[in-house]
Structures are given as structure tokens and as C-alpha cells.
Amino acid sequence: MKAIPVRHWGRWVSGVIVVALLATLVSAFAQGDLRWATVGEFIFDERILIGLGNTLLISVLSMAIGLVLGVVFAVMRLSKNPVTGAVAWLYIWFFRGTPVFVQLLVWFNLALIFPILNLGFYKDEMVDVMTPFMVALLGLGLNEGAYMAEIVRAGIQSVDEGQTEAAHALGMKNGRTMRRIVLPQAMRVIVPPTGNEFINLLKTSSLVSAVQYTELLRAAQNIGSTSFAIMEMLIVASVWYLALTSVFSVGQYYVERHYARGSLRTLPPTPWQKVKANVLSLSNLWR
């Protein structure tokens, strides 16, 4: 018997509608009062590239702080010690419950209530200590640590308790059990939301322009205010944000694929394998 494939007319109709809407949107922007030549002129401008580097720097350092704090406070939250558990809960409650923009402004204006920073072994004026870079690093890093603490806690709790009991039966201490047994297995649960958090942090870093740190958005705004190309410079910033998030999304996919080796029989295809499969399917459909 000759099998006749089912015709999915709804897919073709919905595809045509989506393409038509996308073409309308592209046409509207193409016909708008935008100087696209200006976008190409400033896309690789030195000031934009410096701001891009600052965005990457503050994002990577803040994520590193968030990872360290996340592991520490997740372990404290799961501890049987009521004091450490309460401190961890209070930290997570505060930094998740207040907007990161407000936290940045608090750090930026800290000199209003503490004019002098006196740690005993170190003393200096607060305005000299709380530079825009330090404000951005503390504001983003401490906020990210609260979210990472919950992600790490969920990953740790996803590991069966029998693994910990088996490690203790072999004479392993709690710290070594956490490093060698629990955390490696929890990584496949921790990695996906961590990748999403980093991409979100990369975009959230645009808020530090309010505390005078010259990252990508502030560099674009500075150029736009002097060249009277405000929308064009915002498009330049958007293009770079899209490029960064796309690159890190691909990296996140490969990291997730690496940690999925112990839980899946067959690994999911890579982006290049997906492209080849789609090209082959289209060529077969055309034939």
C-alpha cells in the first residue's frame, strides 16, 4: 500500500500569516525615518567597543560573585544550624524582594549616610571607594547571589539522599561529599537556569548606566546625545546585545549537553546538526 502523508494545512496557513506579519514589521522599520547608514557607521565605533568590553567585564565578574555567594548561601540554607539558615534566608529575602535598580542607587548614595569607610585596617572616603565600577559590581553581584542560591539549593535537593548516605558510609565528611558527590550530580539541574540567569544579567547590566558606569548602553546614549542619532544608537546597542546573548546561548547549549551525558541515552543534536537536518529535509521536500 502506498502511504499518503497527512496534509497539515493549518501549519502552512499559520506560516504564511507569520511571514506576512514579519514582512510588514520589517517594511515599517525600513521606511521609517531612520538613518541606517549611521547604524553601520557606529556599530564598530571605538567608544561602543569599549562600552561592550565593560558590559562583558561587569557581567562576568558579577556572575562569578553570584555563583560563589549562591553556593555558600545555598549550603547555609540547607544547614541544620538555625542561625546560618536564618541568615541565608534573610539575605535571599532582601535581595530578591527589592529591585536591582533600587539596590544600585543605594550603593551609589551610600556616602550620604557613611561619609567615611573605616574598617580599622583601612580608612578612606566613601565616595572614593564606591566608584561606578564598584557600585555596579556590588549591586549586580549581590543581587545575582540571591537568585543563584535558590538555583543551587534546588540542584542540591534534586540529588537523591542515598548518594549522601553512601558517601558517609564510606567515611567521607560533609564538605567532601558536597564537592565530590552532590554538586557534580546537581550540575545538570543547576546549569540551565544558571545560563538563563547570566543572559538575563547581561541585559540587566544596562541599568548600571544610571550610576555613571560607562557600559554599552551608556556609551550608545553618549554618542546619540551628541550626534542627534538617538534611535540609531539604541539600535546599535540592541544589535550588540542580541549578538552577545546569541553567542552565550549557544555556549549554554553545549554546556547543558555536556552535563546531560549521564542522564540521556542519546545526546540532543548540536545546532550545526540541526541546521544540516533542516537543510536535508527541505531539499527532500523540494525534490
C-alpha positions as CSV (number, residue, x, y, z in Angstrom):
1,M,0.0,0.0,0.0
2,K,1.2,3.5,-0.8
3,A,1.2,5.7,2.2
4,I,-0.1,9.2,1.6
5,P,1.2,11.8,4.2
6,V,-1.4,13.8,6.0
7,R,-1.7,17.4,4.8
8,H,-1.3,19.8,7.6
9,W,-2.9,22.9,6.0
10,G,-3.0,24.7,9.3
11,R,0.7,24.8,9.5
12,W,1.1,26.3,6.0
13,V,-1.6,29.0,6.7
14,S,-0.1,29.9,10.1
15,G,3.4,30.1,8.5
16,V,2.1,32.4,5.7
17,I,0.4,34.7,8.3
18,V,3.6,34.9,10.4
19,V,5.8,35.6,7.4
20,A,3.4,38.3,6.3
21,L,3.4,40.0,9.7
22,L,7.2,39.8,9.9
23,A,7.5,41.3,6.4
24,T,5.1,44.2,7.4
25,L,7.2,44.9,10.5
26,V,10.5,44.9,8.5
27,S,8.9,47.1,5.9
28,A,7.7,49.6,8.5
29,F,11.2,49.9,10.0
30,A,12.8,50.2,6.6
31,Q,10.5,53.0,5.6
32,G,10.8,54.8,8.9
33,D,12.8,58.0,9.5
34,L,15.9,56.1,10.5
35,R,19.4,56.8,9.2
36,W,20.6,53.2,8.7
37,A,23.9,54.4,7.4
38,T,24.6,55.9,10.9
39,V,23.9,52.5,12.4
40,G,26.6,50.9,10.2
41,E,28.9,53.8,10.9
42,F,28.9,53.5,14.6
43,I,28.5,49.7,15.0
44,F,32.2,49.3,15.4
45,D,33.0,52.7,16.9
46,E,35.8,52.6,19.5
47,R,33.5,54.0,22.2
48,I,30.9,51.4,21.5
49,L,33.5,48.6,21.7
50,I,34.9,50.0,25.0
51,G,31.4,50.0,26.4
52,L,30.9,46.5,25.1
53,G,34.0,45.3,26.9
54,N,32.8,47.0,30.1
55,T,29.5,45.2,29.8
56,L,31.2,41.8,29.4
57,L,33.6,42.6,32.3
58,I,30.9,43.6,34.8
59,S,28.6,40.8,33.7
60,V,31.3,38.1,34.1
61,L,32.6,39.4,37.4
62,S,29.1,39.8,38.8
63,M,28.1,36.3,37.7
64,A,31.3,34.9,39.4
65,I,30.4,36.7,42.6
66,G,26.8,35.4,42.3
67,L,28.0,31.8,41.8
68,V,30.2,31.9,44.8
69,L,27.6,33.5,47.0
70,G,24.9,31.2,45.6
71,V,26.8,28.0,46.6
72,V,27.7,29.4,50.1
73,F,24.2,30.6,50.9
74,A,22.5,27.5,49.4
75,V,24.6,25.3,51.7
76,M,23.8,27.7,54.6
77,R,20.1,27.5,53.8
78,L,20.2,23.7,53.8
79,S,22.3,23.6,57.0
80,K,20.8,22.2,60.2
81,N,22.2,25.2,62.1
82,P,19.3,27.6,62.7
83,V,21.5,30.7,62.7
84,T,23.2,30.1,59.4
85,G,19.8,29.1,57.9
86,A,18.1,32.2,59.1
87,V,21.0,34.5,57.8
88,A,20.8,32.8,54.4
89,W,17.0,33.2,54.3
90,L,17.3,36.9,55.3
91,Y,19.9,37.5,52.5
92,I,17.8,35.9,49.9
93,W,14.6,37.5,51.1
94,F,16.1,41.0,50.9
95,F,17.9,40.9,47.6
96,R,15.2,39.1,45.8
97,G,12.5,41.3,47.3
98,T,13.9,44.6,46.2
99,P,14.5,45.8,42.7
100,V,18.1,45.7,41.5
101,F,17.8,49.3,40.3
102,V,17.0,50.4,43.8
103,Q,20.0,48.4,45.2
104,L,22.3,50.1,42.7
105,L,21.1,53.5,43.8
106,V,21.5,52.6,47.5
107,W,25.1,51.6,46.9
108,F,25.7,54.7,44.8
109,N,24.4,57.0,47.5
110,L,25.9,55.2,50.4
111,A,28.2,58.1,51.2
112,L,25.2,60.1,52.3
113,I,24.9,58.0,55.5
114,F,28.5,56.7,55.7
115,P,30.8,59.6,54.6
116,I,33.9,57.7,55.8
117,L,34.6,54.0,55.4
118,N,36.6,52.8,58.5
119,L,37.4,49.1,58.7
120,G,40.2,49.5,61.3
121,F,42.9,48.5,58.9
122,Y,41.6,50.6,56.1
123,K,40.1,54.1,56.1
124,D,39.0,56.2,53.2
125,E,36.2,58.5,52.0
126,M,33.2,56.5,50.8
127,V,32.9,58.5,47.5
128,D,36.4,57.3,46.6
129,V,35.6,53.7,47.5
130,M,32.2,53.5,45.8
131,T,33.3,54.2,42.3
132,P,30.8,53.5,39.5
133,F,32.6,50.2,38.8
134,M,32.4,49.1,42.5
135,V,28.7,50.1,42.7
136,A,27.9,48.1,39.6
137,L,29.8,45.1,40.8
138,L,28.3,45.1,44.3
139,G,24.8,45.8,43.0
140,L,24.7,43.1,40.3
141,G,26.8,40.5,42.2
142,L,24.9,40.6,45.5
143,N,21.6,40.5,43.7
144,E,22.6,37.6,41.5
145,G,23.9,35.7,44.5
146,A,20.3,35.6,46.0
147,Y,18.9,34.0,42.8
148,M,21.8,31.7,42.4
149,A,21.4,30.5,46.0
150,E,17.9,29.2,45.2
151,I,19.0,27.6,41.9
152,V,21.9,25.8,43.7
153,R,19.6,24.8,46.5
154,A,17.2,23.3,44.0
155,G,20.0,21.4,42.3
156,I,21.3,20.0,45.6
157,Q,17.9,18.9,46.6
158,S,17.4,17.1,43.3
159,V,20.2,14.6,44.2
160,D,18.9,11.5,45.9
161,E,19.7,11.4,49.6
162,G,21.0,7.9,49.2
163,Q,24.1,9.3,47.4
164,T,24.9,11.3,50.5
165,E,24.3,8.4,52.8
166,A,26.5,6.1,50.7
167,A,29.3,8.7,50.8
168,H,29.0,9.0,54.6
169,A,29.1,5.2,54.8
170,L,32.4,5.3,53.0
171,G,33.7,7.7,55.7
172,M,33.5,11.0,53.6
173,K,32.9,14.2,55.5
174,N,30.1,16.6,54.7
175,G,32.3,19.1,52.8
176,R,33.9,16.4,50.7
177,T,30.6,14.7,50.0
178,M,29.2,18.0,48.8
179,R,32.2,18.7,46.5
180,R,32.7,15.2,45.1
181,I,29.3,13.6,45.1
182,V,26.4,16.1,45.4
183,L,27.4,19.1,43.3
184,P,28.7,17.2,40.3
185,Q,25.3,15.4,40.0
186,A,23.4,18.6,40.7
187,M,25.1,20.4,37.8
188,R,22.7,19.1,35.2
189,V,19.9,20.8,37.2
190,I,21.9,23.9,38.0
191,V,23.4,24.7,34.6
192,P,20.2,25.5,32.5
193,P,18.8,28.2,34.9
194,T,22.3,29.5,35.5
195,G,22.8,30.1,31.8
196,N,19.5,31.9,31.7
197,E,20.5,34.0,34.7
198,F,23.7,35.0,33.0
199,I,21.9,36.1,29.8
200,N,19.4,38.0,32.0
201,L,22.3,39.6,33.9
202,L,23.9,40.6,30.6
203,K,20.8,42.6,29.8
204,T,20.3,43.8,33.3
205,S,23.8,45.3,33.3
206,S,22.3,48.2,31.2
207,L,20.8,49.5,34.5
208,V,24.3,50.5,35.7
209,S,24.3,53.4,33.3
210,A,22.2,55.1,36.0
211,V,25.2,55.0,38.3
212,Q,27.6,56.6,35.7
213,Y,29.3,53.4,34.7
214,T,30.1,53.5,31.0
215,E,28.9,50.2,29.6
216,L,27.3,49.5,26.2
217,L,24.0,51.4,26.7
218,R,25.6,54.5,28.3
219,A,28.2,54.6,25.5
220,A,25.5,54.5,22.9
221,Q,23.5,57.2,24.7
222,N,26.5,59.4,25.0
223,I,27.1,59.2,21.2
224,G,23.4,59.6,20.5
225,S,23.1,62.8,22.5
226,T,26.0,64.5,20.6
227,S,25.2,63.2,17.1
228,F,21.4,63.6,17.4
229,A,21.0,59.9,16.4
230,I,19.3,58.6,19.5
231,M,17.2,55.8,17.9
232,E,20.1,54.8,15.6
233,M,22.4,54.4,18.6
234,L,19.8,52.4,20.5
235,I,19.6,50.1,17.5
236,V,23.4,49.7,17.7
237,A,23.2,48.8,21.3
238,S,20.4,46.3,20.6
239,V,22.4,44.6,17.8
240,W,25.3,44.1,20.2
241,Y,23.1,42.8,23.0
242,L,21.5,40.3,20.5
243,A,24.9,39.2,19.4
244,L,26.1,38.7,22.9
245,T,23.0,36.8,24.1
246,S,23.1,34.6,20.9
247,V,26.8,33.6,21.5
248,F,26.2,32.8,25.1
249,S,23.0,30.9,24.3
250,V,25.0,28.6,22.0
251,G,27.6,28.1,24.7
252,Q,24.9,27.4,27.3
253,Y,23.5,24.7,24.9
254,Y,26.9,22.9,24.7
255,V,27.4,23.1,28.5
256,E,23.9,21.6,29.1
257,R,24.7,18.9,26.5
258,H,27.9,18.0,28.3
259,Y,26.2,17.6,31.7
260,A,23.3,15.6,30.2
261,R,25.6,12.7,29.2
262,G,24.9,10.8,32.4
263,S,21.1,11.1,32.2
264,L,20.2,10.7,28.5
265,R,20.8,7.7,26.3
266,T,21.3,9.8,23.2
267,L,22.6,13.4,23.4
268,P,20.5,16.1,21.7
269,P,21.8,17.3,18.3
270,T,24.1,20.3,18.2
271,P,23.0,23.5,16.4
272,W,25.1,22.6,13.4
273,Q,23.5,19.1,13.2
274,K,20.0,20.7,13.4
275,V,20.9,23.0,10.5
276,K,22.1,20.1,8.4
277,A,19.0,18.1,9.2
278,N,16.7,21.0,8.3
279,V,18.6,21.6,5.0
280,L,18.3,17.9,4.1
281,S,14.6,17.9,4.9
282,L,14.0,21.0,2.8
283,S,15.9,19.5,-0.1
284,N,14.0,16.3,0.1
285,L,10.7,18.2,0.3
286,W,11.7,20.2,-2.8
287,R,12.5,17.0,-4.7
